[in-house]
Amino acid sequence: MEDLIEKLKVSKGKHFSLNDHDPDFSGSYNKDKAPELLNELTAEMSELQEKMYALNKNALLVIFQAMDAAGKDSVIKHTMSGLNPQGCQVFSFKQPSAEELDHDFIWRHSKALPEKGRVGIHNRSHYENVLVCKVHPEFVMNESEGKPDAAFWKKRYESIRNFEKHLAHNGTVIIKFFLNVSRNEQKKRFLERIDNPLKNWKFNIGDIEERNRWDEYMKTYEEAINATSEDYAPWYIIPADKKWFTRIAVSKIINHTFRSMKLDMPPLADDIEKQLLDCKNLLMNER
């Protein structure tokens, strides 16, 4: 498992290129055995989340970024199915409101951060401000003097690193997933959404326009990931052409991250342990 995690992780200081990551990769994992393995991973995740909730020391922020139809909603649904809803918060970020545009670009995302003991899942995130906005600079013309230049984006990357570093210093563990779907697989999924009446709602005509900017988006993702993958907030490039493998890879990395938090419950103080035993005896002797 460690080998898989290291293979998918973008290490700080090591140049990242999407050309080095196969969207169809599934290693030695078997599709037929995937449901059973996912159930095991989900059960483990549930137990680890319960420990984090009880300890109330850390929060876990899980960020998903991807091109359209890469499977963000699907992977969140399947990998997080075993989590206790009381300890889990999911936020999907759409086009910002007028109020949100009146604040800095991280404001609405900072409002959605998980509390200690909880898991926060961001379906899209503050990274939209250096991804979509970089492909469509007209979205940020009011925030820069003229067309945003290299210095503008450099400052945004710096703001993101500082934001995530601040969170990490204050107990929030961050993992970031880029679901790496191929252009051919995206086409298949778009056609399925068009052909299946039950999936028509998932398709937006604007998705085709964004698809036509595929190469520009890939370049923008590479630049953002290279600029913001840090030890305290690593990026993982998840092969997304096979949904069953995407779910397994994400689950393994989340569980690995949970375990790295050292979630062992502290021993009870002698007086607390005595109180519990006294309460147990009272209950056992009830008539």
TORTILO-40070 format. One line per 3 residues: their letters; for each residue x, y, z of N, C-alpha, C. Coordinates in Angstrom, 3 decimals. Example, Ala and Ser with C-alpha at 12.3 -4.5 7.8 and 13.67 -1.06 7.14 Angstrom:
BEGIN
AS = 13.190,-5.690,7.800,12.300,-4.500,7.800,13.200,-3.300,7.800; 12.850,-2.250,7.080,13.670,-1.060,7.140,12.900,0.030,7.870
END
This chain:
BEGIN
MED = 0.822,-1.201,0.000,0.000,0.000,0.000,0.861,1.258,0.000; 1.952,1.254,0.774,2.824,2.413,0.840,3.367,2.770,-0.539; 3.686,1.742,-1.340,4.211,1.981,-2.678,3.189,2.694,-3.544
LIE = 1.919,2.289,-3.438,0.863,2.929,-4.216,0.722,4.393,-3.819; 0.734,4.650,-2.524,0.558,6.020,-2.042,1.709,6.904,-2.522; 2.921,6.400,-2.428,4.076,7.183,-2.884,4.035,7.401,-4.388
KLK = 3.522,6.427,-5.121,3.434,6.553,-6.578,2.481,7.684,-6.981; 1.417,7.855,-6.218,0.389,8.831,-6.558,0.651,10.206,-5.957; 1.564,10.269,-5.006,1.835,11.522,-4.311,2.783,12.414,-5.105
VSK = 2.493,13.718,-5.095,3.395,14.704,-5.697,4.277,15.247,-4.575; 5.538,14.899,-4.610,6.455,15.308,-3.547,6.923,16.742,-3.755; 7.077,17.456,-2.657,7.565,18.825,-2.722,8.949,18.863,-3.358
GKH = 9.131,19.787,-4.288,10.431,19.956,-4.912,10.677,19.052,-6.101; 9.780,18.076,-6.329,9.932,17.184,-7.471,8.968,17.617,-8.558; 9.504,17.950,-9.738,8.650,18.476,-10.806,7.590,17.461,-11.200
FSL = 6.367,17.935,-11.269,5.222,17.091,-11.597,4.755,17.366,-13.018; 4.506,16.283,-13.767,3.941,16.390,-15.111,2.838,15.358,-15.264; 1.707,15.771,-15.817,0.606,14.831,-16.032,0.982,13.744,-17.032
NDH = 1.965,14.004,-17.860,2.408,12.984,-18.822,2.974,11.753,-18.123; 3.373,11.917,-16.865,3.940,10.797,-16.106,2.882,10.004,-15.353; 1.611,10.385,-15.504,0.530,9.738,-14.759,-0.531,9.215,-15.725
DPD = -0.712,7.894,-15.724,-1.669,7.233,-16.607,-3.061,7.239,-15.977; -4.044,7.896,-16.602,-5.405,7.935,-16.035,-6.060,6.560,-15.932; -5.529,5.587,-16.672,-6.125,4.239,-16.702,-5.402,3.259,-15.774
FSG = -4.432,3.740,-15.030,-3.638,2.878,-14.157,-4.509,2.229,-13.082; -4.258,0.942,-12.821,-4.917,0.269,-11.692,-3.980,-0.722,-11.015; -2.718,-0.739,-11.449,-1.717,-1.590,-10.816,-2.117,-3.046,-10.812
SYN = -1.905,-3.708,-9.683,-2.222,-5.138,-9.558,-3.607,-5.364,-8.960; -4.394,-4.318,-8.832,-5.714,-4.442,-8.225,-6.709,-5.050,-9.217; -7.645,-5.802,-8.669,-8.591,-6.568,-9.479,-9.994,-5.991,-9.328
KDK = -10.657,-5.723,-10.454,-11.990,-5.130,-10.415,-12.989,-6.031,-9.698; -12.867,-7.346,-9.911,-13.828,-8.281,-9.294,-13.732,-8.263,-7.773; -12.532,-7.994,-7.263,-12.339,-7.983,-5.810,-12.501,-6.581,-5.212
APE = -12.727,-5.600,-6.089,-12.785,-4.215,-5.629,-13.905,-3.944,-4.626; -15.137,-4.465,-4.836,-16.207,-4.175,-3.868,-15.880,-4.656,-2.458; -15.322,-5.862,-2.350,-14.970,-6.394,-1.033,-13.878,-5.556,-0.373
LLN = -12.872,-5.182,-1.169,-11.779,-4.372,-0.637,-12.290,-3.001,-0.206; -13.166,-2.408,-1.001,-13.703,-1.091,-0.654,-14.511,-1.150,0.642; -15.252,-2.233,0.824,-16.008,-2.399,2.073,-15.072,-2.451,3.276
ELT = -13.947,-3.154,3.122,-12.971,-3.243,4.211,-12.370,-1.871,4.508; -12.034,-1.148,3.452,-11.438,0.176,3.624,-12.435,1.157,4.243; -13.690,1.056,3.832,-14.728,1.938,4.374,-14.950,1.668,5.857
AEM = -14.949,0.382,6.239,-15.112,0.026,7.653,-13.939,0.552,8.476; -12.724,0.422,7.941,-11.547,0.938,8.636,-11.624,2.456,8.770; -12.064,3.133,7.695,-12.186,4.586,7.723,-13.167,5.034,8.799
SEL = -14.268,4.303,8.914,-15.282,4.633,9.913,-14.708,4.546,11.331; -13.943,3.497,11.580,-13.338,3.313,12.907,-12.322,4.412,13.203; -11.521,4.757,12.203,-10.507,5.791,12.398,-11.151,7.166,12.595
QEK = -12.223,7.423,11.844,-12.927,8.692,12.026,-13.489,8.809,13.435; -14.020,7.688,13.947,-14.591,7.691,15.294,-13.531,8.057,16.332; -12.312,7.553,16.142,-11.220,7.877,17.067,-10.858,9.355,16.983
MYA = -10.786,9.880,15.752,-10.451,11.300,15.604,-11.521,12.176,16.247; -12.778,11.787,16.073,-13.895,12.531,16.647,-13.808,12.535,18.178; -13.474,11.372,18.739,-13.388,11.245,20.193,-12.220,12.045,20.762
LNK = -11.083,12.019,20.060,-9.901,12.744,20.556,-10.061,14.258,20.439; -10.757,14.701,19.365,-11.066,16.127,19.178,-9.807,17.006,19.168; -8.743,16.491,18.558,-7.487,17.244,18.480,-7.237,17.782,17.079
NAL = -7.549,16.983,16.071,-7.282,17.356,14.684,-8.575,17.430,13.881; -8.493,18.116,12.772,-9.531,18.066,11.742,-8.880,17.536,10.477; -9.677,16.958,9.584,-9.162,16.478,8.305,-9.903,17.197,7.187
LVI = -9.159,17.891,6.329,-9.720,18.573,5.171,-9.319,17.816,3.911; -10.320,17.325,3.186,-10.093,16.550,1.961,-10.600,17.365,0.774; -9.709,17.674,-0.154,-10.041,18.523,-1.299,-10.051,17.688,-2.574
FQA = -11.111,17.850,-3.359,-11.222,17.180,-4.649,-11.262,18.218,-5.766; -10.370,18.060,-6.725,-10.360,18.880,-7.929,-10.303,17.959,-9.143; -10.919,18.380,-10.226,-10.921,17.540,-11.427,-11.600,18.269,-12.572
MDA = -11.401,17.740,-13.766,-12.190,18.172,-14.907,-13.608,17.611,-14.763; -14.544,18.165,-15.523,-15.919,17.678,-15.489,-15.973,16.194,-15.850; -16.854,15.459,-15.168,-17.112,14.030,-15.403,-15.971,13.129,-14.944
AGK = -15.071,13.652,-14.125,-13.977,12.825,-13.607,-14.442,11.911,-12.482; -15.611,12.206,-11.897,-16.150,11.309,-10.881,-16.041,11.809,-9.452; -15.972,13.131,-9.242,-15.836,13.661,-7.875,-17.022,13.242,-7.002
DSV = -18.230,13.476,-7.493,-19.423,13.140,-6.705,-19.468,11.647,-6.390; -19.123,10.845,-7.380,-19.167,9.393,-7.220,-18.178,8.914,-6.175; -16.968,9.422,-6.223,-15.954,8.946,-5.276,-16.277,9.417,-3.863
IKH = -16.826,10.609,-3.717,-17.236,11.080,-2.390,-18.344,10.189,-1.851; -19.305,9.866,-2.691,-20.436,9.028,-2.273,-19.977,7.653,-1.820; -19.093,7.021,-2.565,-18.719,5.641,-2.279,-17.641,5.506,-1.205
TMS = -16.690,6.416,-1.173,-15.613,6.267,-0.201,-16.021,6.778,1.181; -16.932,7.734,1.222,-17.319,8.326,2.503,-18.617,7.731,3.055; -19.099,6.671,2.447,-20.409,6.125,2.821,-20.446,5.607,4.255
GLN = -19.284,5.231,4.808,-19.265,4.673,6.157,-19.021,5.697,7.255; -18.804,6.956,6.874,-18.505,7.965,7.882,-19.767,8.380,8.630; -19.588,8.697,9.888,-20.692,9.198,10.702,-21.042,10.611,10.238
PQG = -22.285,10.841,9.790,-22.651,12.180,9.294,-22.438,13.284,10.317; -22.487,12.949,11.613,-22.266,13.959,12.646,-20.836,14.474,12.654; -19.913,13.696,12.094,-18.519,14.106,12.100,-17.978,14.413,10.722
CQV = -18.883,14.668,9.773,-18.456,14.860,8.385,-19.260,15.988,7.743; -18.574,16.870,7.035,-19.225,17.997,6.371,-18.761,18.044,4.917; -19.723,18.103,3.980,-19.402,18.156,2.552,-19.872,19.491,1.997
FSF = -18.973,20.186,1.297,-19.319,21.458,0.667,-18.960,21.388,-0.820; -19.902,21.785,-1.658,-19.668,21.886,-3.103,-19.673,23.362,-3.472; -18.601,23.814,-4.054,-18.463,25.231,-4.361,-18.796,25.500,-5.833
KQP = -19.804,26.323,-6.018,-20.235,26.712,-7.353,-19.751,28.138,-7.632; -20.366,28.786,-8.596,-20.010,30.163,-8.922,-20.231,31.052,-7.709; -19.262,31.901,-7.350,-19.396,32.708,-6.140,-20.535,33.719,-6.227
SAE = -21.140,33.993,-5.058,-22.223,34.968,-4.976,-21.643,36.378,-4.948; -22.542,37.378,-5.009,-22.104,38.774,-4.948,-21.414,39.053,-3.617; -21.948,38.491,-2.522,-21.335,38.687,-1.208,-19.933,38.081,-1.172
ELD = -19.779,36.887,-1.730,-18.478,36.215,-1.724,-17.461,36.972,-2.562; -17.910,37.554,-3.658,-17.003,38.319,-4.515,-16.533,39.608,-3.843; -17.271,40.053,-2.821,-16.872,41.259,-2.098,-15.797,40.980,-1.053
HDF = -15.410,39.714,-0.905,-14.356,39.332,0.038,-13.162,38.775,-0.740; -12.092,38.478,-0.012,-10.945,37.850,-0.658,-11.319,36.445,-1.137; -10.523,35.894,-2.048,-10.928,34.675,-2.741,-10.949,33.437,-1.845
IWR = -10.334,33.504,-0.666,-10.318,32.349,0.232,-11.452,32.434,1.271; -12.085,33.585,1.393,-13.055,33.829,2.461,-14.140,32.761,2.544; -14.794,32.468,1.431,-15.917,31.525,1.493,-15.453,30.104,1.816
HSK = -14.217,29.793,1.486,-13.684,28.459,1.772,-13.276,28.343,3.245; -12.755,29.421,3.798,-12.382,29.394,5.218,-13.621,29.254,6.099; -14.760,29.754,5.631,-16.010,29.612,6.392,-16.481,28.158,6.446
ALP = -16.008,27.353,5.505,-16.471,25.968,5.394,-15.470,24.954,5.944; -14.522,25.412,6.738,-13.507,24.501,7.274,-14.083,23.598,8.356; -13.583,22.368,8.456,-14.085,21.456,9.499,-13.599,21.848,10.885
EKG = -14.453,21.589,11.876,-14.063,21.788,13.265,-13.147,20.648,13.703; -12.491,20.815,14.824,-11.653,19.740,15.365,-12.504,18.493,15.595; -11.945,17.360,15.218,-12.660,16.096,15.355,-13.488,15.730,14.136
RVG = -13.590,16.632,13.177,-14.465,16.397,12.031,-13.689,16.300,10.718; -14.353,15.696,9.742,-13.825,15.593,8.385,-14.563,16.603,7.511; -13.831,17.432,6.813,-14.422,18.371,5.864,-14.049,17.963,4.452
IHN = -15.042,17.851,3.584,-14.818,17.470,2.190,-15.208,18.641,1.298; -14.270,19.129,0.518,-14.536,20.232,-0.390,-14.537,19.718,-1.827; -15.705,19.726,-2.416,-15.894,19.329,-3.808,-15.685,20.581,-4.656
RSH = -14.509,20.702,-5.232,-13.928,21.943,-5.737,-13.560,22.781,-4.509; -12.755,23.803,-4.705,-12.179,24.467,-3.540,-11.603,25.820,-3.923; -10.771,26.354,-3.015,-10.087,27.625,-3.296,-9.177,27.523,-4.519
YEN = -8.899,26.300,-4.962,-8.045,26.138,-6.147,-8.735,26.571,-7.440; -10.057,26.667,-7.423,-10.747,27.183,-8.616,-10.226,28.570,-8.987; -9.725,29.284,-7.986,-9.255,30.649,-8.205,-7.900,30.727,-8.901
VLV = -7.226,29.569,-9.047,-5.993,29.531,-9.845,-6.110,28.495,-10.968; -7.314,28.000,-11.175,-7.563,27.033,-12.250,-8.532,27.645,-13.272; -9.815,27.610,-12.954,-10.807,28.199,-13.858,-10.501,29.675,-14.104
CKV = -10.134,30.388,-13.042,-9.872,31.822,-13.192,-8.625,32.103,-14.023; -7.709,31.164,-14.049,-6.507,31.357,-14.868,-6.802,31.072,-16.336; -7.685,30.096,-16.575,-8.112,29.817,-17.949,-9.051,30.915,-18.444
HPE = -9.829,31.493,-17.511,-10.760,32.579,-17.835,-10.378,33.820,-17.024; -9.321,34.515,-17.405,-8.859,35.668,-16.612,-9.889,36.781,-16.491; -10.919,36.767,-17.357,-11.957,37.788,-17.264,-12.700,37.706,-15.927
FVM = -12.639,36.550,-15.267,-13.318,36.394,-13.977,-12.648,37.191,-12.857; -11.390,37.551,-13.045,-10.658,38.246,-11.974,-10.119,39.602,-12.422; -10.668,40.125,-13.495,-10.182,41.417,-13.993,-10.378,42.529,-12.961
NES = -11.433,42.406,-12.135,-11.681,43.440,-11.123,-10.739,43.320,-9.929; -9.933,42.265,-9.889,-9.006,42.063,-8.784,-7.568,42.385,-9.176; -7.355,42.717,-10.417,-6.006,43.034,-10.880,-6.074,44.266,-11.780
EGK = -4.951,44.870,-11.968,-4.890,46.032,-12.857,-4.659,45.528,-14.276; -5.737,45.424,-15.025,-5.637,44.851,-16.357,-5.628,43.334,-16.289; -5.173,42.699,-17.348,-5.126,41.242,-17.396,-4.122,40.723,-16.378
PDA = -4.533,39.751,-15.528,-3.596,39.242,-14.511,-2.342,38.642,-15.149; -1.192,38.997,-14.600,0.081,38.531,-15.147,0.691,37.460,-14.248; 1.907,37.045,-14.555,2.576,35.986,-13.805,2.727,36.352,-12.328
AFW = 2.984,37.619,-12.040,3.146,38.060,-10.651,1.839,37.912,-9.872; 0.710,38.161,-10.534,-0.599,38.010,-9.899,-0.825,36.573,-9.462; -0.545,35.619,-10.362,-0.768,34.200,-10.045,0.239,33.712,-9.011
KKR = 1.444,34.227,-9.055,2.445,33.852,-8.066,1.978,34.245,-6.665; 1.375,35.421,-6.531,0.863,35.874,-5.232,-0.302,34.992,-4.785; -1.117,34.565,-5.735,-2.244,33.689,-5.369,-1.745,32.336,-4.858
YES = -0.761,31.783,-5.528,-0.177,30.529,-5.043,0.386,30.720,-3.636; 1.041,31.847,-3.430,1.616,32.136,-2.117,0.516,32.243,-1.059; -0.602,32.892,-1.418,-1.726,33.012,-0.480,-2.272,31.638,-0.119
IRN = -2.368,30.760,-1.100,-2.875,29.409,-0.855,-1.926,28.639,0.055; -0.640,28.703,-0.221,0.337,28.005,0.628,0.273,28.522,2.065; 0.192,29.836,2.214,0.135,30.417,3.564,-1.147,30.014,4.292
FEK = -2.260,29.991,3.575,-3.546,29.580,4.147,-3.471,28.139,4.636; -2.963,27.256,3.799,-2.889,25.845,4.160,-1.845,25.601,5.252; -0.770,26.367,5.227,0.243,26.230,6.281,-0.333,26.654,7.625
HLA = -1.096,27.724,7.634,-1.745,28.178,8.869,-2.680,27.095,9.419; -3.463,26.477,8.524,-4.367,25.410,8.962,-3.582,24.243,9.547; -2.521,23.850,8.854,-1.712,22.719,9.316,-1.098,22.995,10.678
HNG = -0.639,24.225,10.893,-0.030,24.589,12.182,-1.048,24.569,13.315; -2.321,24.625,12.954,-3.376,24.677,13.971,-4.232,23.417,14.001; -3.664,22.302,13.510,-4.293,21.005,13.727,-5.148,20.450,12.607
TVI = -5.243,21.163,11.483,-6.007,20.631,10.350,-5.066,19.895,9.402; -5.317,18.622,9.211,-4.528,17.807,8.275,-5.185,17.915,6.901; -4.384,18.180,5.878,-4.921,18.466,4.543,-4.417,17.437,3.547
IKF = -5.341,16.880,2.755,-4.962,16.058,1.605,-5.762,16.546,0.401; -5.081,16.585,-0.750,-5.684,17.153,-1.955,-5.611,16.126,-3.085; -6.758,15.863,-3.693,-6.854,14.876,-4.763,-7.164,15.550,-6.094
FLN = -6.353,15.259,-7.093,-6.706,15.598,-8.469,-7.112,14.309,-9.159; -8.393,14.200,-9.542,-8.877,13.017,-10.242,-8.519,13.161,-11.713; -7.590,12.347,-12.135,-6.971,12.477,-13.452,-7.700,11.618,-14.486
VSR = -8.710,12.192,-15.114,-9.473,11.486,-16.139,-8.900,11.819,-17.519; -8.942,10.856,-18.430,-8.447,11.100,-19.783,-9.506,11.816,-20.618; -9.073,12.433,-21.682,-10.008,13.143,-22.567,-10.985,12.169,-23.209
NEQ = -10.508,10.975,-23.579,-11.388,9.971,-24.186,-12.448,9.479,-23.205; -12.049,9.266,-21.951,-13.010,8.808,-20.953,-14.033,9.899,-20.641; -13.586,11.145,-20.611,-14.539,12.230,-20.397,-15.583,12.249,-21.516
KKR = -15.151,12.043,-22.761,-16.082,12.003,-23.893,-17.120,10.907,-23.699; -16.687,9.717,-23.289,-17.613,8.604,-23.045,-18.641,8.965,-21.977; -18.199,9.601,-20.920,-19.099,9.938,-19.824,-20.048,11.066,-20.221
FLE = -19.582,12.005,-21.021,-20.478,13.052,-21.522,-21.579,12.446,-22.392; -21.185,11.525,-23.280,-22.176,10.895,-24.157,-23.193,10.089,-23.345; -22.719,9.447,-22.283,-23.642,8.693,-21.419,-24.632,9.632,-20.747
RID = -24.170,10.794,-20.339,-25.057,11.761,-19.712,-26.100,12.289,-20.695; -25.708,12.410,-21.941,-26.639,12.896,-22.962,-27.646,11.811,-23.341; -27.181,10.564,-23.450,-28.040,9.453,-23.909,-28.969,8.921,-22.824
NPL = -28.583,9.081,-21.567,-29.377,8.546,-20.461,-30.238,9.649,-19.857; -31.582,9.569,-20.021,-32.457,10.625,-19.489,-32.266,10.879,-18.003; -31.886,9.843,-17.242,-31.698,10.006,-15.809,-30.418,10.773,-15.472
KNW = -29.558,10.940,-16.482,-28.303,11.648,-16.248,-28.222,12.965,-17.015; -29.310,13.323,-17.714,-29.295,14.569,-18.483,-28.970,15.780,-17.606; -29.449,15.726,-16.366,-29.270,16.869,-15.472,-27.805,17.135,-15.148
KFN = -26.971,16.091,-15.313,-25.545,16.243,-15.015,-24.794,16.983,-16.119; -25.425,17.074,-17.294,-24.707,17.647,-18.447,-25.048,19.118,-18.611; -24.013,19.900,-18.852,-24.165,21.332,-19.098,-23.513,21.655,-20.434
IGD = -24.212,22.419,-21.260,-23.657,22.748,-22.583,-22.297,23.425,-22.439; -22.121,24.173,-21.365,-20.834,24.836,-21.140,-19.688,23.862,-20.948; -20.001,22.606,-20.598,-18.943,21.599,-20.422,-18.162,21.381,-21.715
IEE = -18.840,21.527,-22.839,-18.170,21.328,-24.131,-17.169,22.444,-24.395; -17.554,23.666,-24.050,-16.628,24.781,-24.227,-15.375,24.590,-23.382; -15.565,24.129,-22.140,-14.404,23.901,-21.277,-13.560,22.748,-21.802
RNR = -14.215,21.731,-22.365,-13.485,20.599,-22.939,-12.573,21.053,-24.083; -13.020,22.036,-24.831,-12.213,22.555,-25.940,-10.946,23.247,-25.454; -10.879,23.527,-24.162,-9.695,24.157,-23.572,-8.864,23.131,-22.787
WDE = -9.006,21.875,-23.146,-8.391,20.785,-22.393,-6.901,21.014,-22.143; -6.142,21.279,-23.194,-4.689,21.443,-23.051,-4.355,22.606,-22.126; -5.141,23.666,-22.219,-4.916,24.825,-21.362,-5.166,24.466,-19.899
YMK = -6.218,23.682,-19.663,-6.511,23.248,-18.298,-5.416,22.335,-17.756; -4.927,21.415,-18.571,-3.883,20.504,-18.105,-2.627,21.281,-17.708; -2.285,22.282,-18.498,-1.125,23.121,-18.180,-1.356,23.884,-16.873
TYE = -2.572,24.377,-16.711,-2.901,25.148,-15.513,-2.876,24.270,-14.268; -3.392,23.038,-14.381,-3.335,22.105,-13.253,-1.889,21.791,-12.885; -1.069,21.540,-13.860,0.336,21.240,-13.577,1.000,22.401,-12.837
EAI = 0.742,23.616,-13.302,1.354,24.789,-12.665,0.877,24.940,-11.219; -0.430,24.765,-10.991,-0.975,24.926,-9.643,-0.465,23.845,-8.696; -0.424,22.617,-9.169,0.020,21.507,-8.313,1.513,21.641,-8.002
NAT = 2.315,21.997,-9.000,3.744,22.202,-8.760,3.992,23.326,-7.749; 3.129,24.332,-7.765,3.334,25.498,-6.895,2.814,25.292,-5.479; 1.959,24.275,-5.261,1.266,24.188,-3.965,1.323,22.820,-3.302
SED = 2.063,21.871,-3.835,2.178,20.585,-3.151,3.275,20.682,-2.101; 2.866,20.657,-0.841,3.784,20.807,0.285,3.665,19.593,1.200; 4.655,19.391,2.037,4.609,18.271,2.986,3.381,18.368,3.889
YAP = 2.981,19.589,4.231,1.841,19.786,5.119,0.504,19.770,4.365; 0.551,19.764,3.026,-0.680,19.748,2.227,-0.382,19.126,0.862; -0.142,17.812,0.836,0.286,17.165,-0.415,-0.846,16.974,-1.413
WYI = -0.478,16.946,-2.667,-1.385,16.576,-3.749,-1.189,15.099,-4.089; -2.285,14.434,-4.449,-2.247,13.070,-4.964,-2.942,13.050,-6.318; -2.281,12.440,-7.299,-2.844,12.340,-8.652,-3.511,10.980,-8.773
IPA = -4.842,10.968,-8.797,-5.606,9.726,-8.749,-6.084,9.329,-10.147; -5.659,8.165,-10.655,-6.171,7.707,-11.949,-7.693,7.602,-11.891; -8.390,8.198,-12.859,-9.845,8.303,-12.746,-10.614,7.650,-13.895
DKK = -9.920,6.950,-14.788,-10.648,6.296,-15.884,-11.422,5.071,-15.416; -10.938,4.432,-14.337,-11.641,3.281,-13.764,-12.176,3.711,-12.396; -13.468,3.915,-12.315,-14.040,4.455,-11.077,-13.780,3.545,-9.883
WFT = -13.807,2.234,-10.107,-13.605,1.306,-8.998,-12.213,1.479,-8.391; -11.217,1.743,-9.241,-9.864,1.932,-8.714,-9.719,3.306,-8.067; -10.365,4.313,-8.623,-10.335,5.649,-8.033,-10.779,5.592,-6.585
RIA = -11.862,4.857,-6.324,-12.417,4.761,-4.965,-11.451,4.055,-4.019; -10.805,3.007,-4.515,-9.849,2.281,-3.676,-8.645,3.160,-3.346; -8.106,3.845,-4.362,-6.921,4.684,-4.147,-7.209,5.809,-3.152
VSK = -8.340,6.478,-3.324,-8.703,7.570,-2.416,-8.885,7.039,-0.992; -9.565,5.906,-0.856,-9.807,5.321,0.470,-8.496,4.954,1.159; -7.585,4.353,0.424,-6.297,3.969,1.013,-5.527,5.187,1.506
IIN = -5.543,6.256,0.730,-4.791,7.448,1.118,-5.430,8.117,2.332; -6.751,8.169,2.373,-7.431,8.763,3.538,-7.132,7.949,4.792; -7.201,6.621,4.694,-6.907,5.776,5.863,-5.457,5.933,6.308
HTF = -4.560,5.981,5.343,-3.139,6.194,5.648,-2.950,7.527,6.381; -3.670,8.543,5.936,-3.576,9.863,6.566,-4.130,9.828,7.977; -5.267,9.157,8.165,-5.825,8.997,9.505,-4.798,8.351,10.437
RSM = -4.188,7.264,9.977,-3.250,6.536,10.835,-2.030,7.385,11.187; -1.647,8.289,10.277,-0.489,9.140,10.541,-0.761,10.146,11.657; -2.028,10.310,12.031,-2.379,11.262,13.093,-2.143,10.696,14.496
KLD = -1.797,9.396,14.587,-1.586,8.761,15.894,-2.853,8.893,16.755; -3.866,8.148,16.354,-5.183,8.276,16.962,-5.415,7.336,18.142; -4.356,6.860,18.773,-4.527,5.986,19.935,-5.173,6.758,21.082
MPP = -6.160,6.147,21.677,-6.850,6.784,22.792,-5.929,6.835,24.015; -5.837,7.957,24.706,-4.963,8.048,25.892,-5.528,7.204,27.032; -4.660,6.683,27.901,-5.158,5.891,29.043,-5.977,6.763,29.982
LAD = -6.969,6.161,30.598,-7.811,6.894,31.541,-7.054,7.190,32.834; -7.308,8.349,33.383,-6.751,8.672,34.695,-7.373,7.737,35.733; -6.635,7.467,36.801,-7.098,6.507,37.818,-8.466,6.878,38.377
DIE = -8.687,8.181,38.622,-9.963,8.574,39.211,-11.122,8.395,38.235; -10.859,8.644,36.943,-11.908,8.457,35.927,-12.221,6.977,35.775; -11.176,6.152,35.764,-11.390,4.710,35.631,-12.199,4.176,36.813
KQL = -11.909,4.694,38.021,-12.657,4.263,39.211,-14.130,4.687,39.108; -14.358,5.894,38.609,-15.731,6.363,38.441,-16.509,5.469,37.477; -15.861,5.077,36.391,-16.514,4.211,35.412,-16.854,2.855,36.026
LDC = -15.918,2.314,36.788,-16.172,1.022,37.438,-17.313,1.127,38.443; -17.344,2.235,39.172,-18.434,2.442,40.132,-19.778,2.514,39.405; -19.797,3.225,38.296,-21.039,3.341,37.508,-21.455,1.987,36.947
KNL = -20.469,1.229,36.508,-20.767,-0.102,35.985,-21.381,-0.974,37.073; -20.798,-0.934,38.269,-21.331,-1.743,39.369,-22.758,-1.342,39.728; -23.020,-0.038,39.707,-24.376,0.436,39.996,-25.376,-0.121,38.966
LMN = -24.983,-0.054,37.706,-25.854,-0.542,36.639,-26.061,-2.048,36.745; -24.990,-2.782,37.016,-25.085,-4.244,37.099,-25.946,-4.693,38.281; -25.976,-3.885,39.327,-26.715,-4.271,40.519,-28.142,-3.688,40.556
ER = -28.531,-3.052,39.487,-29.907,-2.541,39.429,-30.917,-3.679,39.467; -32.060,-3.407,40.083,-33.130,-4.410,40.125,-34.397,-3.851,39.480
END
